[in-house]
Amino acid sequence: MKYTPPVKSFSHQRKGLIWLWQKTQGDRVGNKGGALFWDPGTGKTKAGYDLVSASFRHRGVKRVLVLCPINAIQVWDAQADLHIDPRITFTIAVPYGSIADKCAQIRTINPGVSELYVLVLNYAAIIKRDKRWEIMKAIEAYDPDIMIVDESHHIKNATAKQSKATHAICGRADYVLLLTGTPIGKNYLDLYSQLKAIDPRIWEAGWTKTGNMSWTDFRTNYGIWGGRTGHELKGYINVEDLENRYELHIRSARKENIADMPKVTDTIIPVELDANARRVYSVFAKDGLVVHKRHLIEAPIPLTKLLRLQQITGGWVHDEQGDLVEIQRNKLAIFTDLLEDLAAAGKSVVVFARFLAEMDAIYEAALRAYKPHVYQIRGGVTSANRRKFVSAFQSHAGCMVIQIASAEALDGLQNNCSYGIFYSSDYSLIHWNQARGRLDRVGQREPVTFYHLQVKASVDSLIREALEGKKDIERLVMDNPQVLLGLNQ
């Protein structure tokens, strides 16, 4: 197989594509696909599109189904133009609305003779809700050639509805690719459901009992159980046999071991507003005032308008009486999914935000993912407490939530963390550089990954691009207030 991706591959990506291509040949056990257990930020989306492009050109693959968490949907959409072979005519389909609406949209898909179609769904969409299971019928009619299960640790629970649904869909596809940032050794039992999606026979080869190796059989064969109820995992047995089964089907990549990875990677996570929030944003961007839930939100001058628009993209804005009004939770939902994926991978993360309402919501989400190792630094936190929080953060995988204006003098975060999330930012280039410098500094042992949550067609992109270009965003808006309207497309 000869294929040159449109974007240069790093060494682990080149080796991964060759391995996947060889892995999906013949009819031996497990040769229906493979799993890439790569650290977050190491290019799993590119790996998926490289395999899809090569398979389209050399195997005639036309229909692809991507199952992913909600935070990844817009990423697969946004990165298609970058990573799919430019010689290929393709369509990315992201169905929206109710399950009935999604089914209707899926049924309209009919790839042409020389066209590639990529259907992207989140896990919640495939859960069986009634006896008819209309979404499964629509997917069966779509009949995917390649199935990509992104962040496959979402199907690690063998008895969960979305895991069973995923197994059913994967069973119909010709090729299955699993992508996840969760390390193999975190919990060996998590592998059962994930590799079953590739090929159930992986766990059946050499199994002496009658019938398939069930989840109960797997737990008994490889787990040591105890505790008061007898259901607490104490350790593992038959590890050599377990390793012999999974090693053929998984390739791992840790950031610290990838020599040619760039020192810093910035990844934009697109956020789509719901219809009501988009209406609020659009009306306010045009008129400088809007009524939402009987609250008047107004901005008499361009800089106040810029501030309010940024608050709207974050989720909360103050009305004319100073009361806090919730506009949407779209960005928070995407953020929460991303945070949970990093937590599942055992990665520490530093989150930067501007507004207090955002920080409160972020803190609550972080507690659910990392409790009790969650720390918050904002205005009013004493120097002694800052040092105390940094010291505690260095001792465990956890989450540090920082108000971006308070990011100075926080040395030590880089010692055990290489992931940062910008939920929002202010307009200060000094604060921006200080925030990035918490992780990208002397003492950092791994490549750094920054995620930027960015509402589509909003001031989020204007602010980030101005900071990256070292421009004065406030002067830009004062000199040309219409720039705020130009973003509302």
BELURKA-V143806 format. One line per field, one symbol per residue. phi: phi as a letter, one per 20 degrees, with the letter a starting at -180 (. if undefined). burial: 1 if it has 24 or more other ideal C-beta (glycine too) atoms within 12 Angstrom, else 0. Layout:
phi = ???
burial = ???
This chain:
phi = .dbdffdgeegffffffffffffdcndfgneerbcdedggndnffgfffffffffffdcmfcdccddbfffegfffffefffdegfeeebcddcfcnfgffffffffefbgfgdcdcdedcegffeffdbfflgfffffffflffcdddelfffdfefefffffffgffffeefcccdcbefffffbgfffgffffffagfgedgmfeffnffffffffffcdddanfendefdrcclfffffffeffdccdbdgfdefefffccdcedfcdffgffffgfffffedmbbdclmdedcbfcgfffgffffffffpcbeefeneeceeacfffffffffffffffemdfbdddbeefffffffffffffecgeeccccbgnfffffgffffffffebfbcddcfffdeflcfofffcbccccefbbeeefffgffffffdebgofdcgeddddfcfflbfgffffffffeldefffgfffbgfffffeed
burial = 001010001101110111111011000001111111111111111111111111111000111111111111111111110111100101111110001001101100101000011111111111100000011111100111111111111111110001111111111111111111111100111111111111110110000000001010011011100000000000000000010011011111111001001000111111111000110110111001010100101010011111111111111111100000111111111111111111111111111111111111111011001100111111001000010011011100111111111110010111011111111111100011011111111001011111111111111111110110000011011000101110110
